[in-house]
Amino acid sequence: MTRQIALQVYRESWEPDDRDANFKEDVAQYSIIDPMPSLDMMSKNMRIPVGSLARYILVKWATSGSEGVLEIGPNVVHQMADIVGRAEDTSTDKARLIAYQALTQIIAWLKAPLDDSSRSTGQLA
């Protein structure tokens, strides 16, 4: 399947309370850069067609959220979202600090097998 797209610069405006404002700001900043010189060089050096590289990059980025959920599991994602949601509902610095501390504990738990292989193998340090 062949499809053509225009690589457009994003110059729109949005409301400050737009829930996608951070993403739109990123798109506005990154879309001013021409990706073609990098893709052309990669294509030349690796002997891969530019369209194949562009497709790979787009698919890899677009599926990265799903891959992340698969890696850490939907329960952990929901748990983290609930922690943040409760803090935002309360809307106080204290609640946000408590949420931050809870998230750091989850991250430490997820990261533990990566930091110390003796933990996962049952060996003593």
C-alpha positions in Angstrom: 0.0 0.0 0.0 1.4 3.3 -1.1 0.2 6.6 0.4 1.6 10.1 0.2 1.6 12.5 3.0 2.8 16.1 3.3 5.3 16.9 6.0 3.6 20.0 7.3 4.8 22.5 9.9 2.2 22.8 12.7 1.4 26.4 13.4 -2.0 26.2 15.0 -3.0 27.7 18.4 -4.8 26.1 21.3 -6.4 27.1 24.5 -4.2 27.0 27.6 -6.5 24.4 29.3 -6.4 22.1 26.2 -5.6 18.7 27.6 -3.4 18.1 24.6 -1.5 21.4 24.9 1.9 19.8 25.8 1.7 17.4 22.8 0.6 20.2 20.5 3.5 22.3 21.7 5.9 19.5 21.0 4.4 19.0 17.5 4.8 22.8 16.9 8.4 22.7 18.0 9.5 19.5 16.2 7.6 20.1 13.0 9.7 23.1 12.0 12.7 20.7 11.6 13.1 19.0 8.2 13.6 15.3 8.9 14.5 14.5 5.3 18.3 15.1 5.5 18.5 12.6 8.3 16.3 10.1 6.5 18.2 10.5 3.3 21.5 9.9 5.0 20.2 6.8 6.9 18.8 5.5 3.6 22.0 6.0 1.8 24.2 4.5 4.6 22.0 1.5 5.3 20.6 1.0 1.8 17.0 1.1 3.0 14.4 3.0 1.1 13.5 6.4 2.7 9.8 5.4 2.7 10.6 2.2 4.6 12.5 4.1 7.2 9.8 6.7 7.6 7.2 3.9 7.9 9.3 2.1 10.5 9.8 5.3 12.5 6.1 6.2 12.5 5.0 2.7 13.4 7.6 2.4 16.1 6.6 5.7 17.7 2.8 5.1 17.3 3.0 1.7 18.9 5.4 2.6 21.8 2.5 3.3 24.2 1.0 -0.1 23.6 4.4 -1.7 24.0 4.9 0.1 27.3 1.5 -1.2 28.6 2.5 -4.7 27.5 5.8 -4.5 29.3 4.6 -3.2 32.6 1.0 -4.5 32.5 -2.4 -2.8 32.5 -2.8 -3.1 36.3 0.3 -1.1 37.0 -0.8 1.6 34.4 -4.2 1.8 36.0 -2.6 2.0 39.5 -0.3 4.8 38.4 -3.1 6.7 36.7 -5.3 6.4 39.8 -2.5 7.8 42.0 -2.1 10.8 39.7 -5.9 11.2 39.3 -6.4 11.3 43.1 -3.7 13.9 43.5 -5.1 16.1 40.7 -8.6 15.8 42.1 -7.3 17.0 45.4 -5.2 19.7 43.6 -2.8 20.4 46.5 1.0 20.3 46.6 0.8 17.9 49.5 -1.4 15.5 47.5 1.0 15.8 44.5 4.0 15.1 46.7 2.3 12.0 48.1 1.5 10.9 44.6 5.1 11.5 43.5 6.3 9.4 46.4 3.9 6.6 45.5 5.0 6.6 41.9 8.7 6.5 42.9 7.9 3.4 44.9 6.2 1.7 41.9 9.1 2.7 39.7 11.6 1.3 42.2 9.7 -2.0 42.3 9.6 -2.2 38.5 13.3 -1.3 38.3 14.6 -3.6 41.1 15.2 -6.7 38.8 17.2 -4.4 36.4 19.4 -2.9 39.2 20.5 -6.0 41.1 20.5 -9.4 39.3 21.1 -11.2 42.6 17.6 -10.3 43.7 15.9 -12.1 40.9 18.2 -15.2 41.1 17.9 -15.6 44.9 21.7 -15.1 45.4 22.9 -13.1 48.4 25.0 -10.1 47.9 
